[in-house]
C-alpha cells in the first residue's frame, strides 16, 4: 500500500496520519483520507468549467446503517465532494453502494452504464449538467489522484 501524507497548511490536524491504511468506501476514515488527497491536489487540478449542485444518496452500504448522504458542488469553481446535502440541488442522484464505488472511485463507465440501464441509478432533477461534468476528460494530475484514491480504498 502506498503512503500518503498531508501537505503543510492543510485544514486537517497534522497529528492525523494516513499511513499505509486503506479504508472502506464512504467510512469516516475513507472520507478523511479522500479530503487529504483532495487538499494535496487542489493546486494541480484545474477548476471545473461546469457549475453543478448535486445531492447524492447511497443505499445498501455494508458499512453503514441506512442511507449515506453526500453532495457534489462545483459552483465555486472546484469540484467539492463531501458529506451532507445541499439545500438547493439541481439534481439528486440515488445509487447503491457498488454503483457509487464504480462511479466515484474505480471510475468504471461500463459498470455505471450497466447500473443506469438496470435501474440502479435514480435521477431527480436536471441531469444535463452532470452529463457535461462527466464528459470533461480528467487531466494527468486528476488521473493520478483517482489512482491514489482507488489504492486507499479497501475492497
DRENPA-3360 file (N, C-alpha, C; in nm, 2 decimals, always signed):
BEGIN
1 = XXXXXXXX = +0.08/-0.12/+0.00/+0.00/+0.00/+0.00/+0.09/+0.12/+0.00 ~ +0.05/+0.22/-0.07/+0.12/+0.35/-0.08/+0.10/+0.43/+0.04 ~ +0.20/+0.52/+0.07/+0.19/+0.61/+0.19/+0.16/+0.75/+0.14 ~ +0.06/+0.81/+0.20/+0.02/+0.95/+0.16/+0.03/+1.04/+0.29 ~ +0.08/+1.16/+0.27/+0.09/+1.25/+0.38/+0.01/+1.38/+0.35 ~ -0.02/+1.45/+0.45/-0.09/+1.58/+0.43/+0.01/+1.69/+0.40 ~ -0.03/+1.78/+0.32/+0.06/+1.89/+0.28/+0.05/+1.99/+0.40 ~ +0.15/+2.07/+0.42/+0.15/+2.17/+0.52/+0.04/+2.27/+0.50;
9 = XXXXXXXX = -0.02/+2.32/+0.60/-0.13/+2.42/+0.58/-0.26/+2.35/+0.56 ~ -0.27/+2.22/+0.55/-0.40/+2.15/+0.53/-0.49/+2.19/+0.65 ~ -0.62/+2.18/+0.62/-0.72/+2.22/+0.72/-0.74/+2.11/+0.82 ~ -0.67/+2.00/+0.81/-0.68/+1.89/+0.90/-0.56/+1.89/+0.99 ~ -0.58/+1.83/+1.11/-0.47/+1.82/+1.21/-0.35/+1.75/+1.16 ~ -0.23/+1.81/+1.19/-0.11/+1.75/+1.15/-0.08/+1.61/+1.22 ~ -0.15/+1.59/+1.33/-0.12/+1.47/+1.40/-0.19/+1.35/+1.33 ~ -0.29/+1.38/+1.25/-0.37/+1.27/+1.19/-0.28/+1.22/+1.07;
17 = XXXXXXXX = -0.25/+1.09/+1.07/-0.16/+1.04/+0.97/-0.25/+0.94/+0.88 ~ -0.22/+0.93/+0.76/-0.29/+0.84/+0.67/-0.21/+0.72/+0.64 ~ -0.10/+0.70/+0.71/+0.00/+0.60/+0.69/-0.06/+0.46/+0.64 ~ -0.01/+0.41/+0.54/-0.03/+0.28/+0.49/-0.17/+0.21/+0.53 ~ -0.27/+0.29/+0.54/-0.40/+0.24/+0.57/-0.49/+0.24/+0.45 ~ -0.58/+0.15/+0.45/-0.69/+0.15/+0.35/-0.82/+0.16/+0.43 ~ -0.92/+0.21/+0.37/-1.05/+0.23/+0.44/-1.16/+0.19/+0.34 ~ -1.27/+0.14/+0.40/-1.38/+0.10/+0.32/-1.45/+0.23/+0.27;
25 = XXXXXXXX = -1.49/+0.23/+0.15/-1.55/+0.34/+0.08/-1.66/+0.40/+0.16 ~ -1.66/+0.54/+0.18/-1.75/+0.62/+0.25/-1.76/+0.61/+0.40 ~ -1.66/+0.53/+0.46/-1.65/+0.54/+0.60/-1.58/+0.67/+0.64 ~ -1.59/+0.70/+0.77/-1.52/+0.83/+0.81/-1.37/+0.83/+0.78 ~ -1.30/+0.72/+0.80/-1.16/+0.71/+0.77/-1.13/+0.73/+0.62 ~ -1.22/+0.68/+0.53/-1.20/+0.70/+0.39/-1.23/+0.84/+0.35 ~ -1.33/+0.90/+0.41/-1.37/+1.04/+0.38/-1.25/+1.13/+0.42 ~ -1.19/+1.11/+0.54/-1.08/+1.19/+0.58/-0.96/+1.17/+0.49;
33 = XXXXXXXX = -0.93/+1.05/+0.45/-0.82/+1.02/+0.35/-0.85/+1.09/+0.22 ~ -0.97/+1.08/+0.17/-1.01/+1.14/+0.04/-1.00/+1.30/+0.05 ~ -1.04/+1.36/+0.16/-1.02/+1.50/+0.18/-0.87/+1.54/+0.18 ~ -0.79/+1.46/+0.25/-0.65/+1.49/+0.25/-0.59/+1.48/+0.11 ~ -0.63/+1.38/+0.03/-0.59/+1.37/-0.11/-0.63/+1.48/-0.19 ~ -0.76/+1.53/-0.17/-0.81/+1.64/-0.25/-0.73/+1.77/-0.21 ~ -0.70/+1.79/-0.09/-0.61/+1.90/-0.05/-0.47/+1.90/-0.11 ~ -0.42/+1.78/-0.12/-0.28/+1.76/-0.18/-0.28/+1.80/-0.32;
41 = XXXXXXXX = -0.39/+1.78/-0.39/-0.40/+1.81/-0.54/-0.47/+1.94/-0.58 ~ -0.52/+2.01/-0.48/-0.61/+2.13/-0.51/-0.54/+2.23/-0.60 ~ -0.41/+2.25/-0.59/-0.34/+2.35/-0.68/-0.30/+2.29/-0.82 ~ -0.32/+2.16/-0.83/-0.28/+2.09/-0.96/-0.39/+2.05/-1.05 ~ -0.51/+2.06/-1.00/-0.63/+2.02/-1.08/-0.71/+2.15/-1.12 ~ -0.73/+2.17/-1.25/-0.80/+2.29/-1.29/-0.94/+2.30/-1.23 ~ -0.99/+2.42/-1.22/-1.13/+2.44/-1.18/-1.23/+2.38/-1.28 ~ -1.34/+2.34/-1.23/-1.45/+2.29/-1.31/-1.51/+2.39/-1.41;
49 = XXXXXXXX = -1.52/+2.36/-1.53/-1.59/+2.46/-1.62/-1.74/+2.46/-1.61 ~ -1.79/+2.36/-1.54/-1.94/+2.34/-1.53/-1.98/+2.36/-1.38 ~ -2.08/+2.45/-1.37/-2.14/+2.47/-1.23/-2.25/+2.37/-1.21 ~ -2.24/+2.29/-1.11/-2.35/+2.19/-1.08/-2.35/+2.17/-0.93 ~ -2.48/+2.15/-0.88/-2.50/+2.12/-0.74/-2.59/+1.99/-0.74 ~ -2.53/+1.88/-0.68/-2.59/+1.75/-0.68/-2.59/+1.70/-0.54 ~ -2.71/+1.65/-0.50/-2.71/+1.57/-0.38/-2.71/+1.42/-0.42 ~ -2.63/+1.34/-0.34/-2.62/+1.20/-0.36/-2.67/+1.12/-0.25;
57 = XXXXXXXX = -2.75/+1.02/-0.27/-2.79/+0.93/-0.17/-2.74/+0.79/-0.21 ~ -2.66/+0.73/-0.12/-2.60/+0.60/-0.14/-2.68/+0.50/-0.05 ~ -2.73/+0.39/-0.11/-2.80/+0.29/-0.04/-2.72/+0.16/-0.03 ~ -2.76/+0.07/+0.06/-2.71/-0.06/+0.07/-2.56/-0.07/+0.10 ~ -2.51/+0.02/+0.18/-2.37/+0.01/+0.22/-2.35/-0.10/+0.32 ~ -2.25/-0.18/+0.30/-2.22/-0.29/+0.40/-2.16/-0.23/+0.53 ~ -2.12/-0.10/+0.53/-2.05/-0.04/+0.64/-2.13/+0.06/+0.71 ~ -2.26/+0.09/+0.68/-2.34/+0.19/+0.74/-2.48/+0.13/+0.76;
65 = XXXXXXXX = -2.55/+0.18/+0.86/-2.69/+0.16/+0.87/-2.76/+0.27/+0.80 ~ -2.86/+0.24/+0.71/-2.93/+0.34/+0.64/-2.86/+0.40/+0.53 ~ -2.91/+0.51/+0.48/-2.86/+0.58/+0.36/-2.74/+0.67/+0.40 ~ -2.65/+0.69/+0.31/-2.54/+0.78/+0.32/-2.57/+0.90/+0.23 ~ -2.57/+1.02/+0.29/-2.60/+1.15/+0.22/-2.47/+1.22/+0.18 ~ -2.45/+1.26/+0.06/-2.34/+1.33/+0.01/-2.38/+1.44/-0.08 ~ -2.28/+1.52/-0.12/-2.31/+1.63/-0.21/-2.19/+1.66/-0.30 ~ -2.22/+1.70/-0.42/-2.12/+1.74/-0.52/-2.15/+1.88/-0.56;
73 = XXXXXXXX = -2.06/+1.98/-0.54/-2.08/+2.12/-0.57/-1.96/+2.18/-0.64 ~ -1.98/+2.22/-0.77/-1.88/+2.28/-0.84/-1.91/+2.43/-0.87 ~ -2.00/+2.49/-0.79/-2.05/+2.62/-0.82/-1.94/+2.73/-0.78 ~ -1.84/+2.69/-0.70/-1.74/+2.78/-0.66/-1.61/+2.76/-0.74 ~ -1.62/+2.68/-0.85/-1.50/+2.66/-0.94/-1.44/+2.52/-0.92 ~ -1.41/+2.48/-0.80/-1.35/+2.35/-0.78/-1.47/+2.25/-0.75 ~ -1.44/+2.12/-0.78/-1.54/+2.02/-0.75/-1.53/+1.98/-0.61 ~ -1.62/+2.01/-0.52/-1.62/+1.97/-0.38/-1.72/+1.85/-0.36;
81 = XXXXXXXX = -1.67/+1.74/-0.31/-1.75/+1.63/-0.28/-1.74/+1.61/-0.13 ~ -1.85/+1.60/-0.06/-1.85/+1.60/+0.09/-1.97/+1.53/+0.14 ~ -1.98/+1.51/+0.27/-2.09/+1.46/+0.34/-2.20/+1.56/+0.35 ~ -2.32/+1.52/+0.37/-2.44/+1.61/+0.39/-2.51/+1.63/+0.26 ~ -2.61/+1.72/+0.27/-2.69/+1.75/+0.15/-2.69/+1.90/+0.13 ~ -2.70/+1.95/+0.01/-2.72/+2.09/-0.03/-2.87/+2.13/-0.01 ~ -2.89/+2.25/+0.03/-3.03/+2.30/+0.04/-3.09/+2.32/-0.10 ~ -3.01/+2.35/-0.20/-3.06/+2.39/-0.33/-3.00/+2.31/-0.45;
89 = XXXXXXXX = -3.01/+2.18/-0.44/-2.95/+2.10/-0.55/-3.03/+2.11/-0.68 ~ -2.95/+2.10/-0.79/-3.02/+2.09/-0.92/-3.06/+1.95/-0.96 ~ -3.00/+1.86/-0.89/-3.02/+1.71/-0.92/-3.00/+1.63/-0.79 ~ -3.07/+1.53/-0.77/-3.05/+1.43/-0.67/-3.03/+1.30/-0.73 ~ -2.92/+1.23/-0.70/-2.88/+1.11/-0.76/-2.88/+1.00/-0.65 ~ -2.96/+0.90/-0.67/-2.97/+0.79/-0.57/-2.91/+0.66/-0.64 ~ -2.81/+0.60/-0.57/-2.74/+0.49/-0.62/-2.71/+0.39/-0.51 ~ -2.69/+0.26/-0.54/-2.65/+0.17/-0.44/-2.50/+0.18/-0.42;
97 = XXXXXXXX = -2.45/+0.12/-0.32/-2.31/+0.13/-0.28/-2.21/+0.09/-0.39 ~ -2.23/-0.03/-0.45/-2.14/-0.08/-0.55/-2.14/+0.01/-0.67 ~ -2.25/+0.07/-0.71/-2.26/+0.16/-0.82/-2.18/+0.29/-0.79 ~ -2.20/+0.34/-0.67/-2.13/+0.46/-0.62/-1.98/+0.44/-0.62 ~ -1.93/+0.32/-0.58/-1.79/+0.28/-0.58/-1.74/+0.28/-0.73 ~ -1.82/+0.23/-0.82/-1.78/+0.22/-0.96/-1.77/+0.36/-1.02 ~ -1.86/+0.45/-0.98/-1.87/+0.59/-1.04/-1.76/+0.68/-0.98 ~ -1.74/+0.67/-0.85/-1.66/+0.77/-0.78/-1.51/+0.73/-0.75;
105 = XXXXXXXX = -1.49/+0.60/-0.75/-1.35/+0.55/-0.71/-1.29/+0.48/-0.83 ~ -1.34/+0.37/-0.87/-1.28/+0.30/-0.98/-1.31/+0.36/-1.12 ~ -1.41/+0.45/-1.12/-1.44/+0.53/-1.24/-1.45/+0.43/-1.36 ~ -1.54/+0.34/-1.35/-1.57/+0.24/-1.45/-1.70/+0.27/-1.52 ~ -1.68/+0.34/-1.64/-1.80/+0.39/-1.71/-1.89/+0.27/-1.76 ~ -1.84/+0.15/-1.79/-1.92/+0.04/-1.83/-2.01/+0.00/-1.71 ~ -1.96/-0.01/-1.59/-2.03/-0.05/-1.48/-2.14/+0.05/-1.45 ~ -2.11/+0.18/-1.46/-2.21/+0.28/-1.44/-2.32/+0.28/-1.54;
113 = XXXXXXXX = -2.28/+0.26/-1.67/-2.39/+0.25/-1.77/-2.48/+0.13/-1.75 ~ -2.42/+0.01/-1.71/-2.50/-0.11/-1.68/-2.59/-0.08/-1.57 ~ -2.54/-0.01/-1.46/-2.63/+0.02/-1.35/-2.74/+0.11/-1.39 ~ -2.71/+0.21/-1.47/-2.81/+0.30/-1.52/-2.92/+0.23/-1.60 ~ -2.88/+0.15/-1.69/-2.97/+0.07/-1.77/-3.05/-0.03/-1.69 ~ -2.99/-0.08/-1.58/-3.05/-0.18/-1.49/-3.14/-0.11/-1.39 ~ -3.15/+0.02/-1.39/-3.24/+0.09/-1.30/-3.18/+0.11/-1.16 ~ -3.05/+0.09/-1.14/-2.98/+0.11/-1.02/-2.94/+0.26/-0.99;
121 = XXXXXXXX = -2.97/+0.34/-1.08/-2.94/+0.49/-1.07/-3.07/+0.56/-1.09 ~ -3.11/+0.64/-0.98/-3.23/+0.72/-0.99/-3.19/+0.86/-0.99 ~ -3.23/+0.94/-1.10/-3.20/+1.08/-1.11/-3.33/+1.16/-1.09 ~ -3.32/+1.26/-1.01/-3.43/+1.35/-0.99/-3.38/+1.49/-1.01 ~ -3.43/+1.56/-1.12/-3.39/+1.70/-1.15/-3.32/+1.70/-1.28 ~ -3.24/+1.81/-1.30/-3.17/+1.84/-1.43/-3.04/+1.76/-1.44 ~ -3.04/+1.65/-1.51/-2.92/+1.57/-1.53/-2.82/+1.62/-1.63 ~ -2.86/+1.72/-1.71/-2.78/+1.77/-1.82/-2.64/+1.82/-1.77;
129 = XXXXXXXX = -2.64/+1.89/-1.67/-2.51/+1.94/-1.62/-2.42/+1.83/-1.57 ~ -2.48/+1.73/-1.50/-2.40/+1.62/-1.45/-2.34/+1.55/-1.57 ~ -2.41/+1.53/-1.68/-2.36/+1.47/-1.80/-2.24/+1.55/-1.86 ~ -2.26/+1.68/-1.86/-2.15/+1.77/-1.91/-2.02/+1.76/-1.82 ~ -2.05/+1.75/-1.69/-1.93/+1.74/-1.59/-1.86/+1.61/-1.62 ~ -1.93/+1.50/-1.64/-1.87/+1.37/-1.66/-1.80/+1.36/-1.79 ~ -1.84/+1.44/-1.89/-1.78/+1.44/-2.02/-1.65/+1.51/-2.02 ~ -1.61/+1.59/-1.92/-1.48/+1.65/-1.91/-1.37/+1.55/-1.89;
137 = XXXXXXXX = -1.28/+1.54/-1.98/-1.17/+1.44/-1.96/-1.08/+1.48/-1.85 ~ -1.04/+1.39/-1.76/-0.95/+1.42/-1.65/-0.81/+1.45/-1.70 ~ -0.74/+1.54/-1.62/-0.60/+1.57/-1.66/-0.51/+1.46/-1.60 ~ -0.38/+1.47/-1.63/-0.29/+1.37/-1.57/-0.29/+1.37/-1.42 ~ -0.29/+1.49/-1.36/-0.29/+1.50/-1.22/-0.42/+1.45/-1.16 ~ -0.53/+1.47/-1.22/-0.66/+1.41/-1.17/-0.66/+1.26/-1.18 ~ -0.61/+1.21/-1.29/-0.59/+1.06/-1.30/-0.51/+1.01/-1.19 ~ -0.40/+1.07/-1.17/-0.31/+1.03/-1.06/-0.38/+1.03/-0.92;
145 = XXXXXXXX = -0.46/+1.14/-0.90/-0.53/+1.15/-0.77/-0.63/+1.03/-0.76 ~ -0.71/+1.01/-0.87/-0.80/+0.90/-0.87/-0.74/+0.76/-0.84 ~ -0.62/+0.74/-0.90/-0.55/+0.62/-0.88/-0.51/+0.60/-0.73 ~ -0.47/+0.71/-0.67/-0.44/+0.71/-0.53/-0.56/+0.68/-0.44 ~ -0.67/+0.75/-0.48/-0.80/+0.72/-0.41/-0.84/+0.58/-0.42 ~ -0.82/+0.52/-0.54/-0.86/+0.38/-0.56/-0.76/+0.29/-0.47 ~ -0.64/+0.33/-0.46/-0.54/+0.25/-0.39/-0.57/+0.25/-0.24 ~ -0.62/+0.36/-0.18/-0.65/+0.37/-0.04/-0.79/+0.31/+0.00;
153 = XXX = -0.86/+0.27/-0.11/-1.00/+0.21/-0.08/-0.99/+0.06/-0.06 ~ -1.03/+0.02/+0.06/-1.03/-0.13/+0.09/-1.14/-0.20/+0.01 ~ -1.11/-0.32/-0.03/-1.22/-0.40/-0.10/-1.27/-0.51/-0.01;
% end
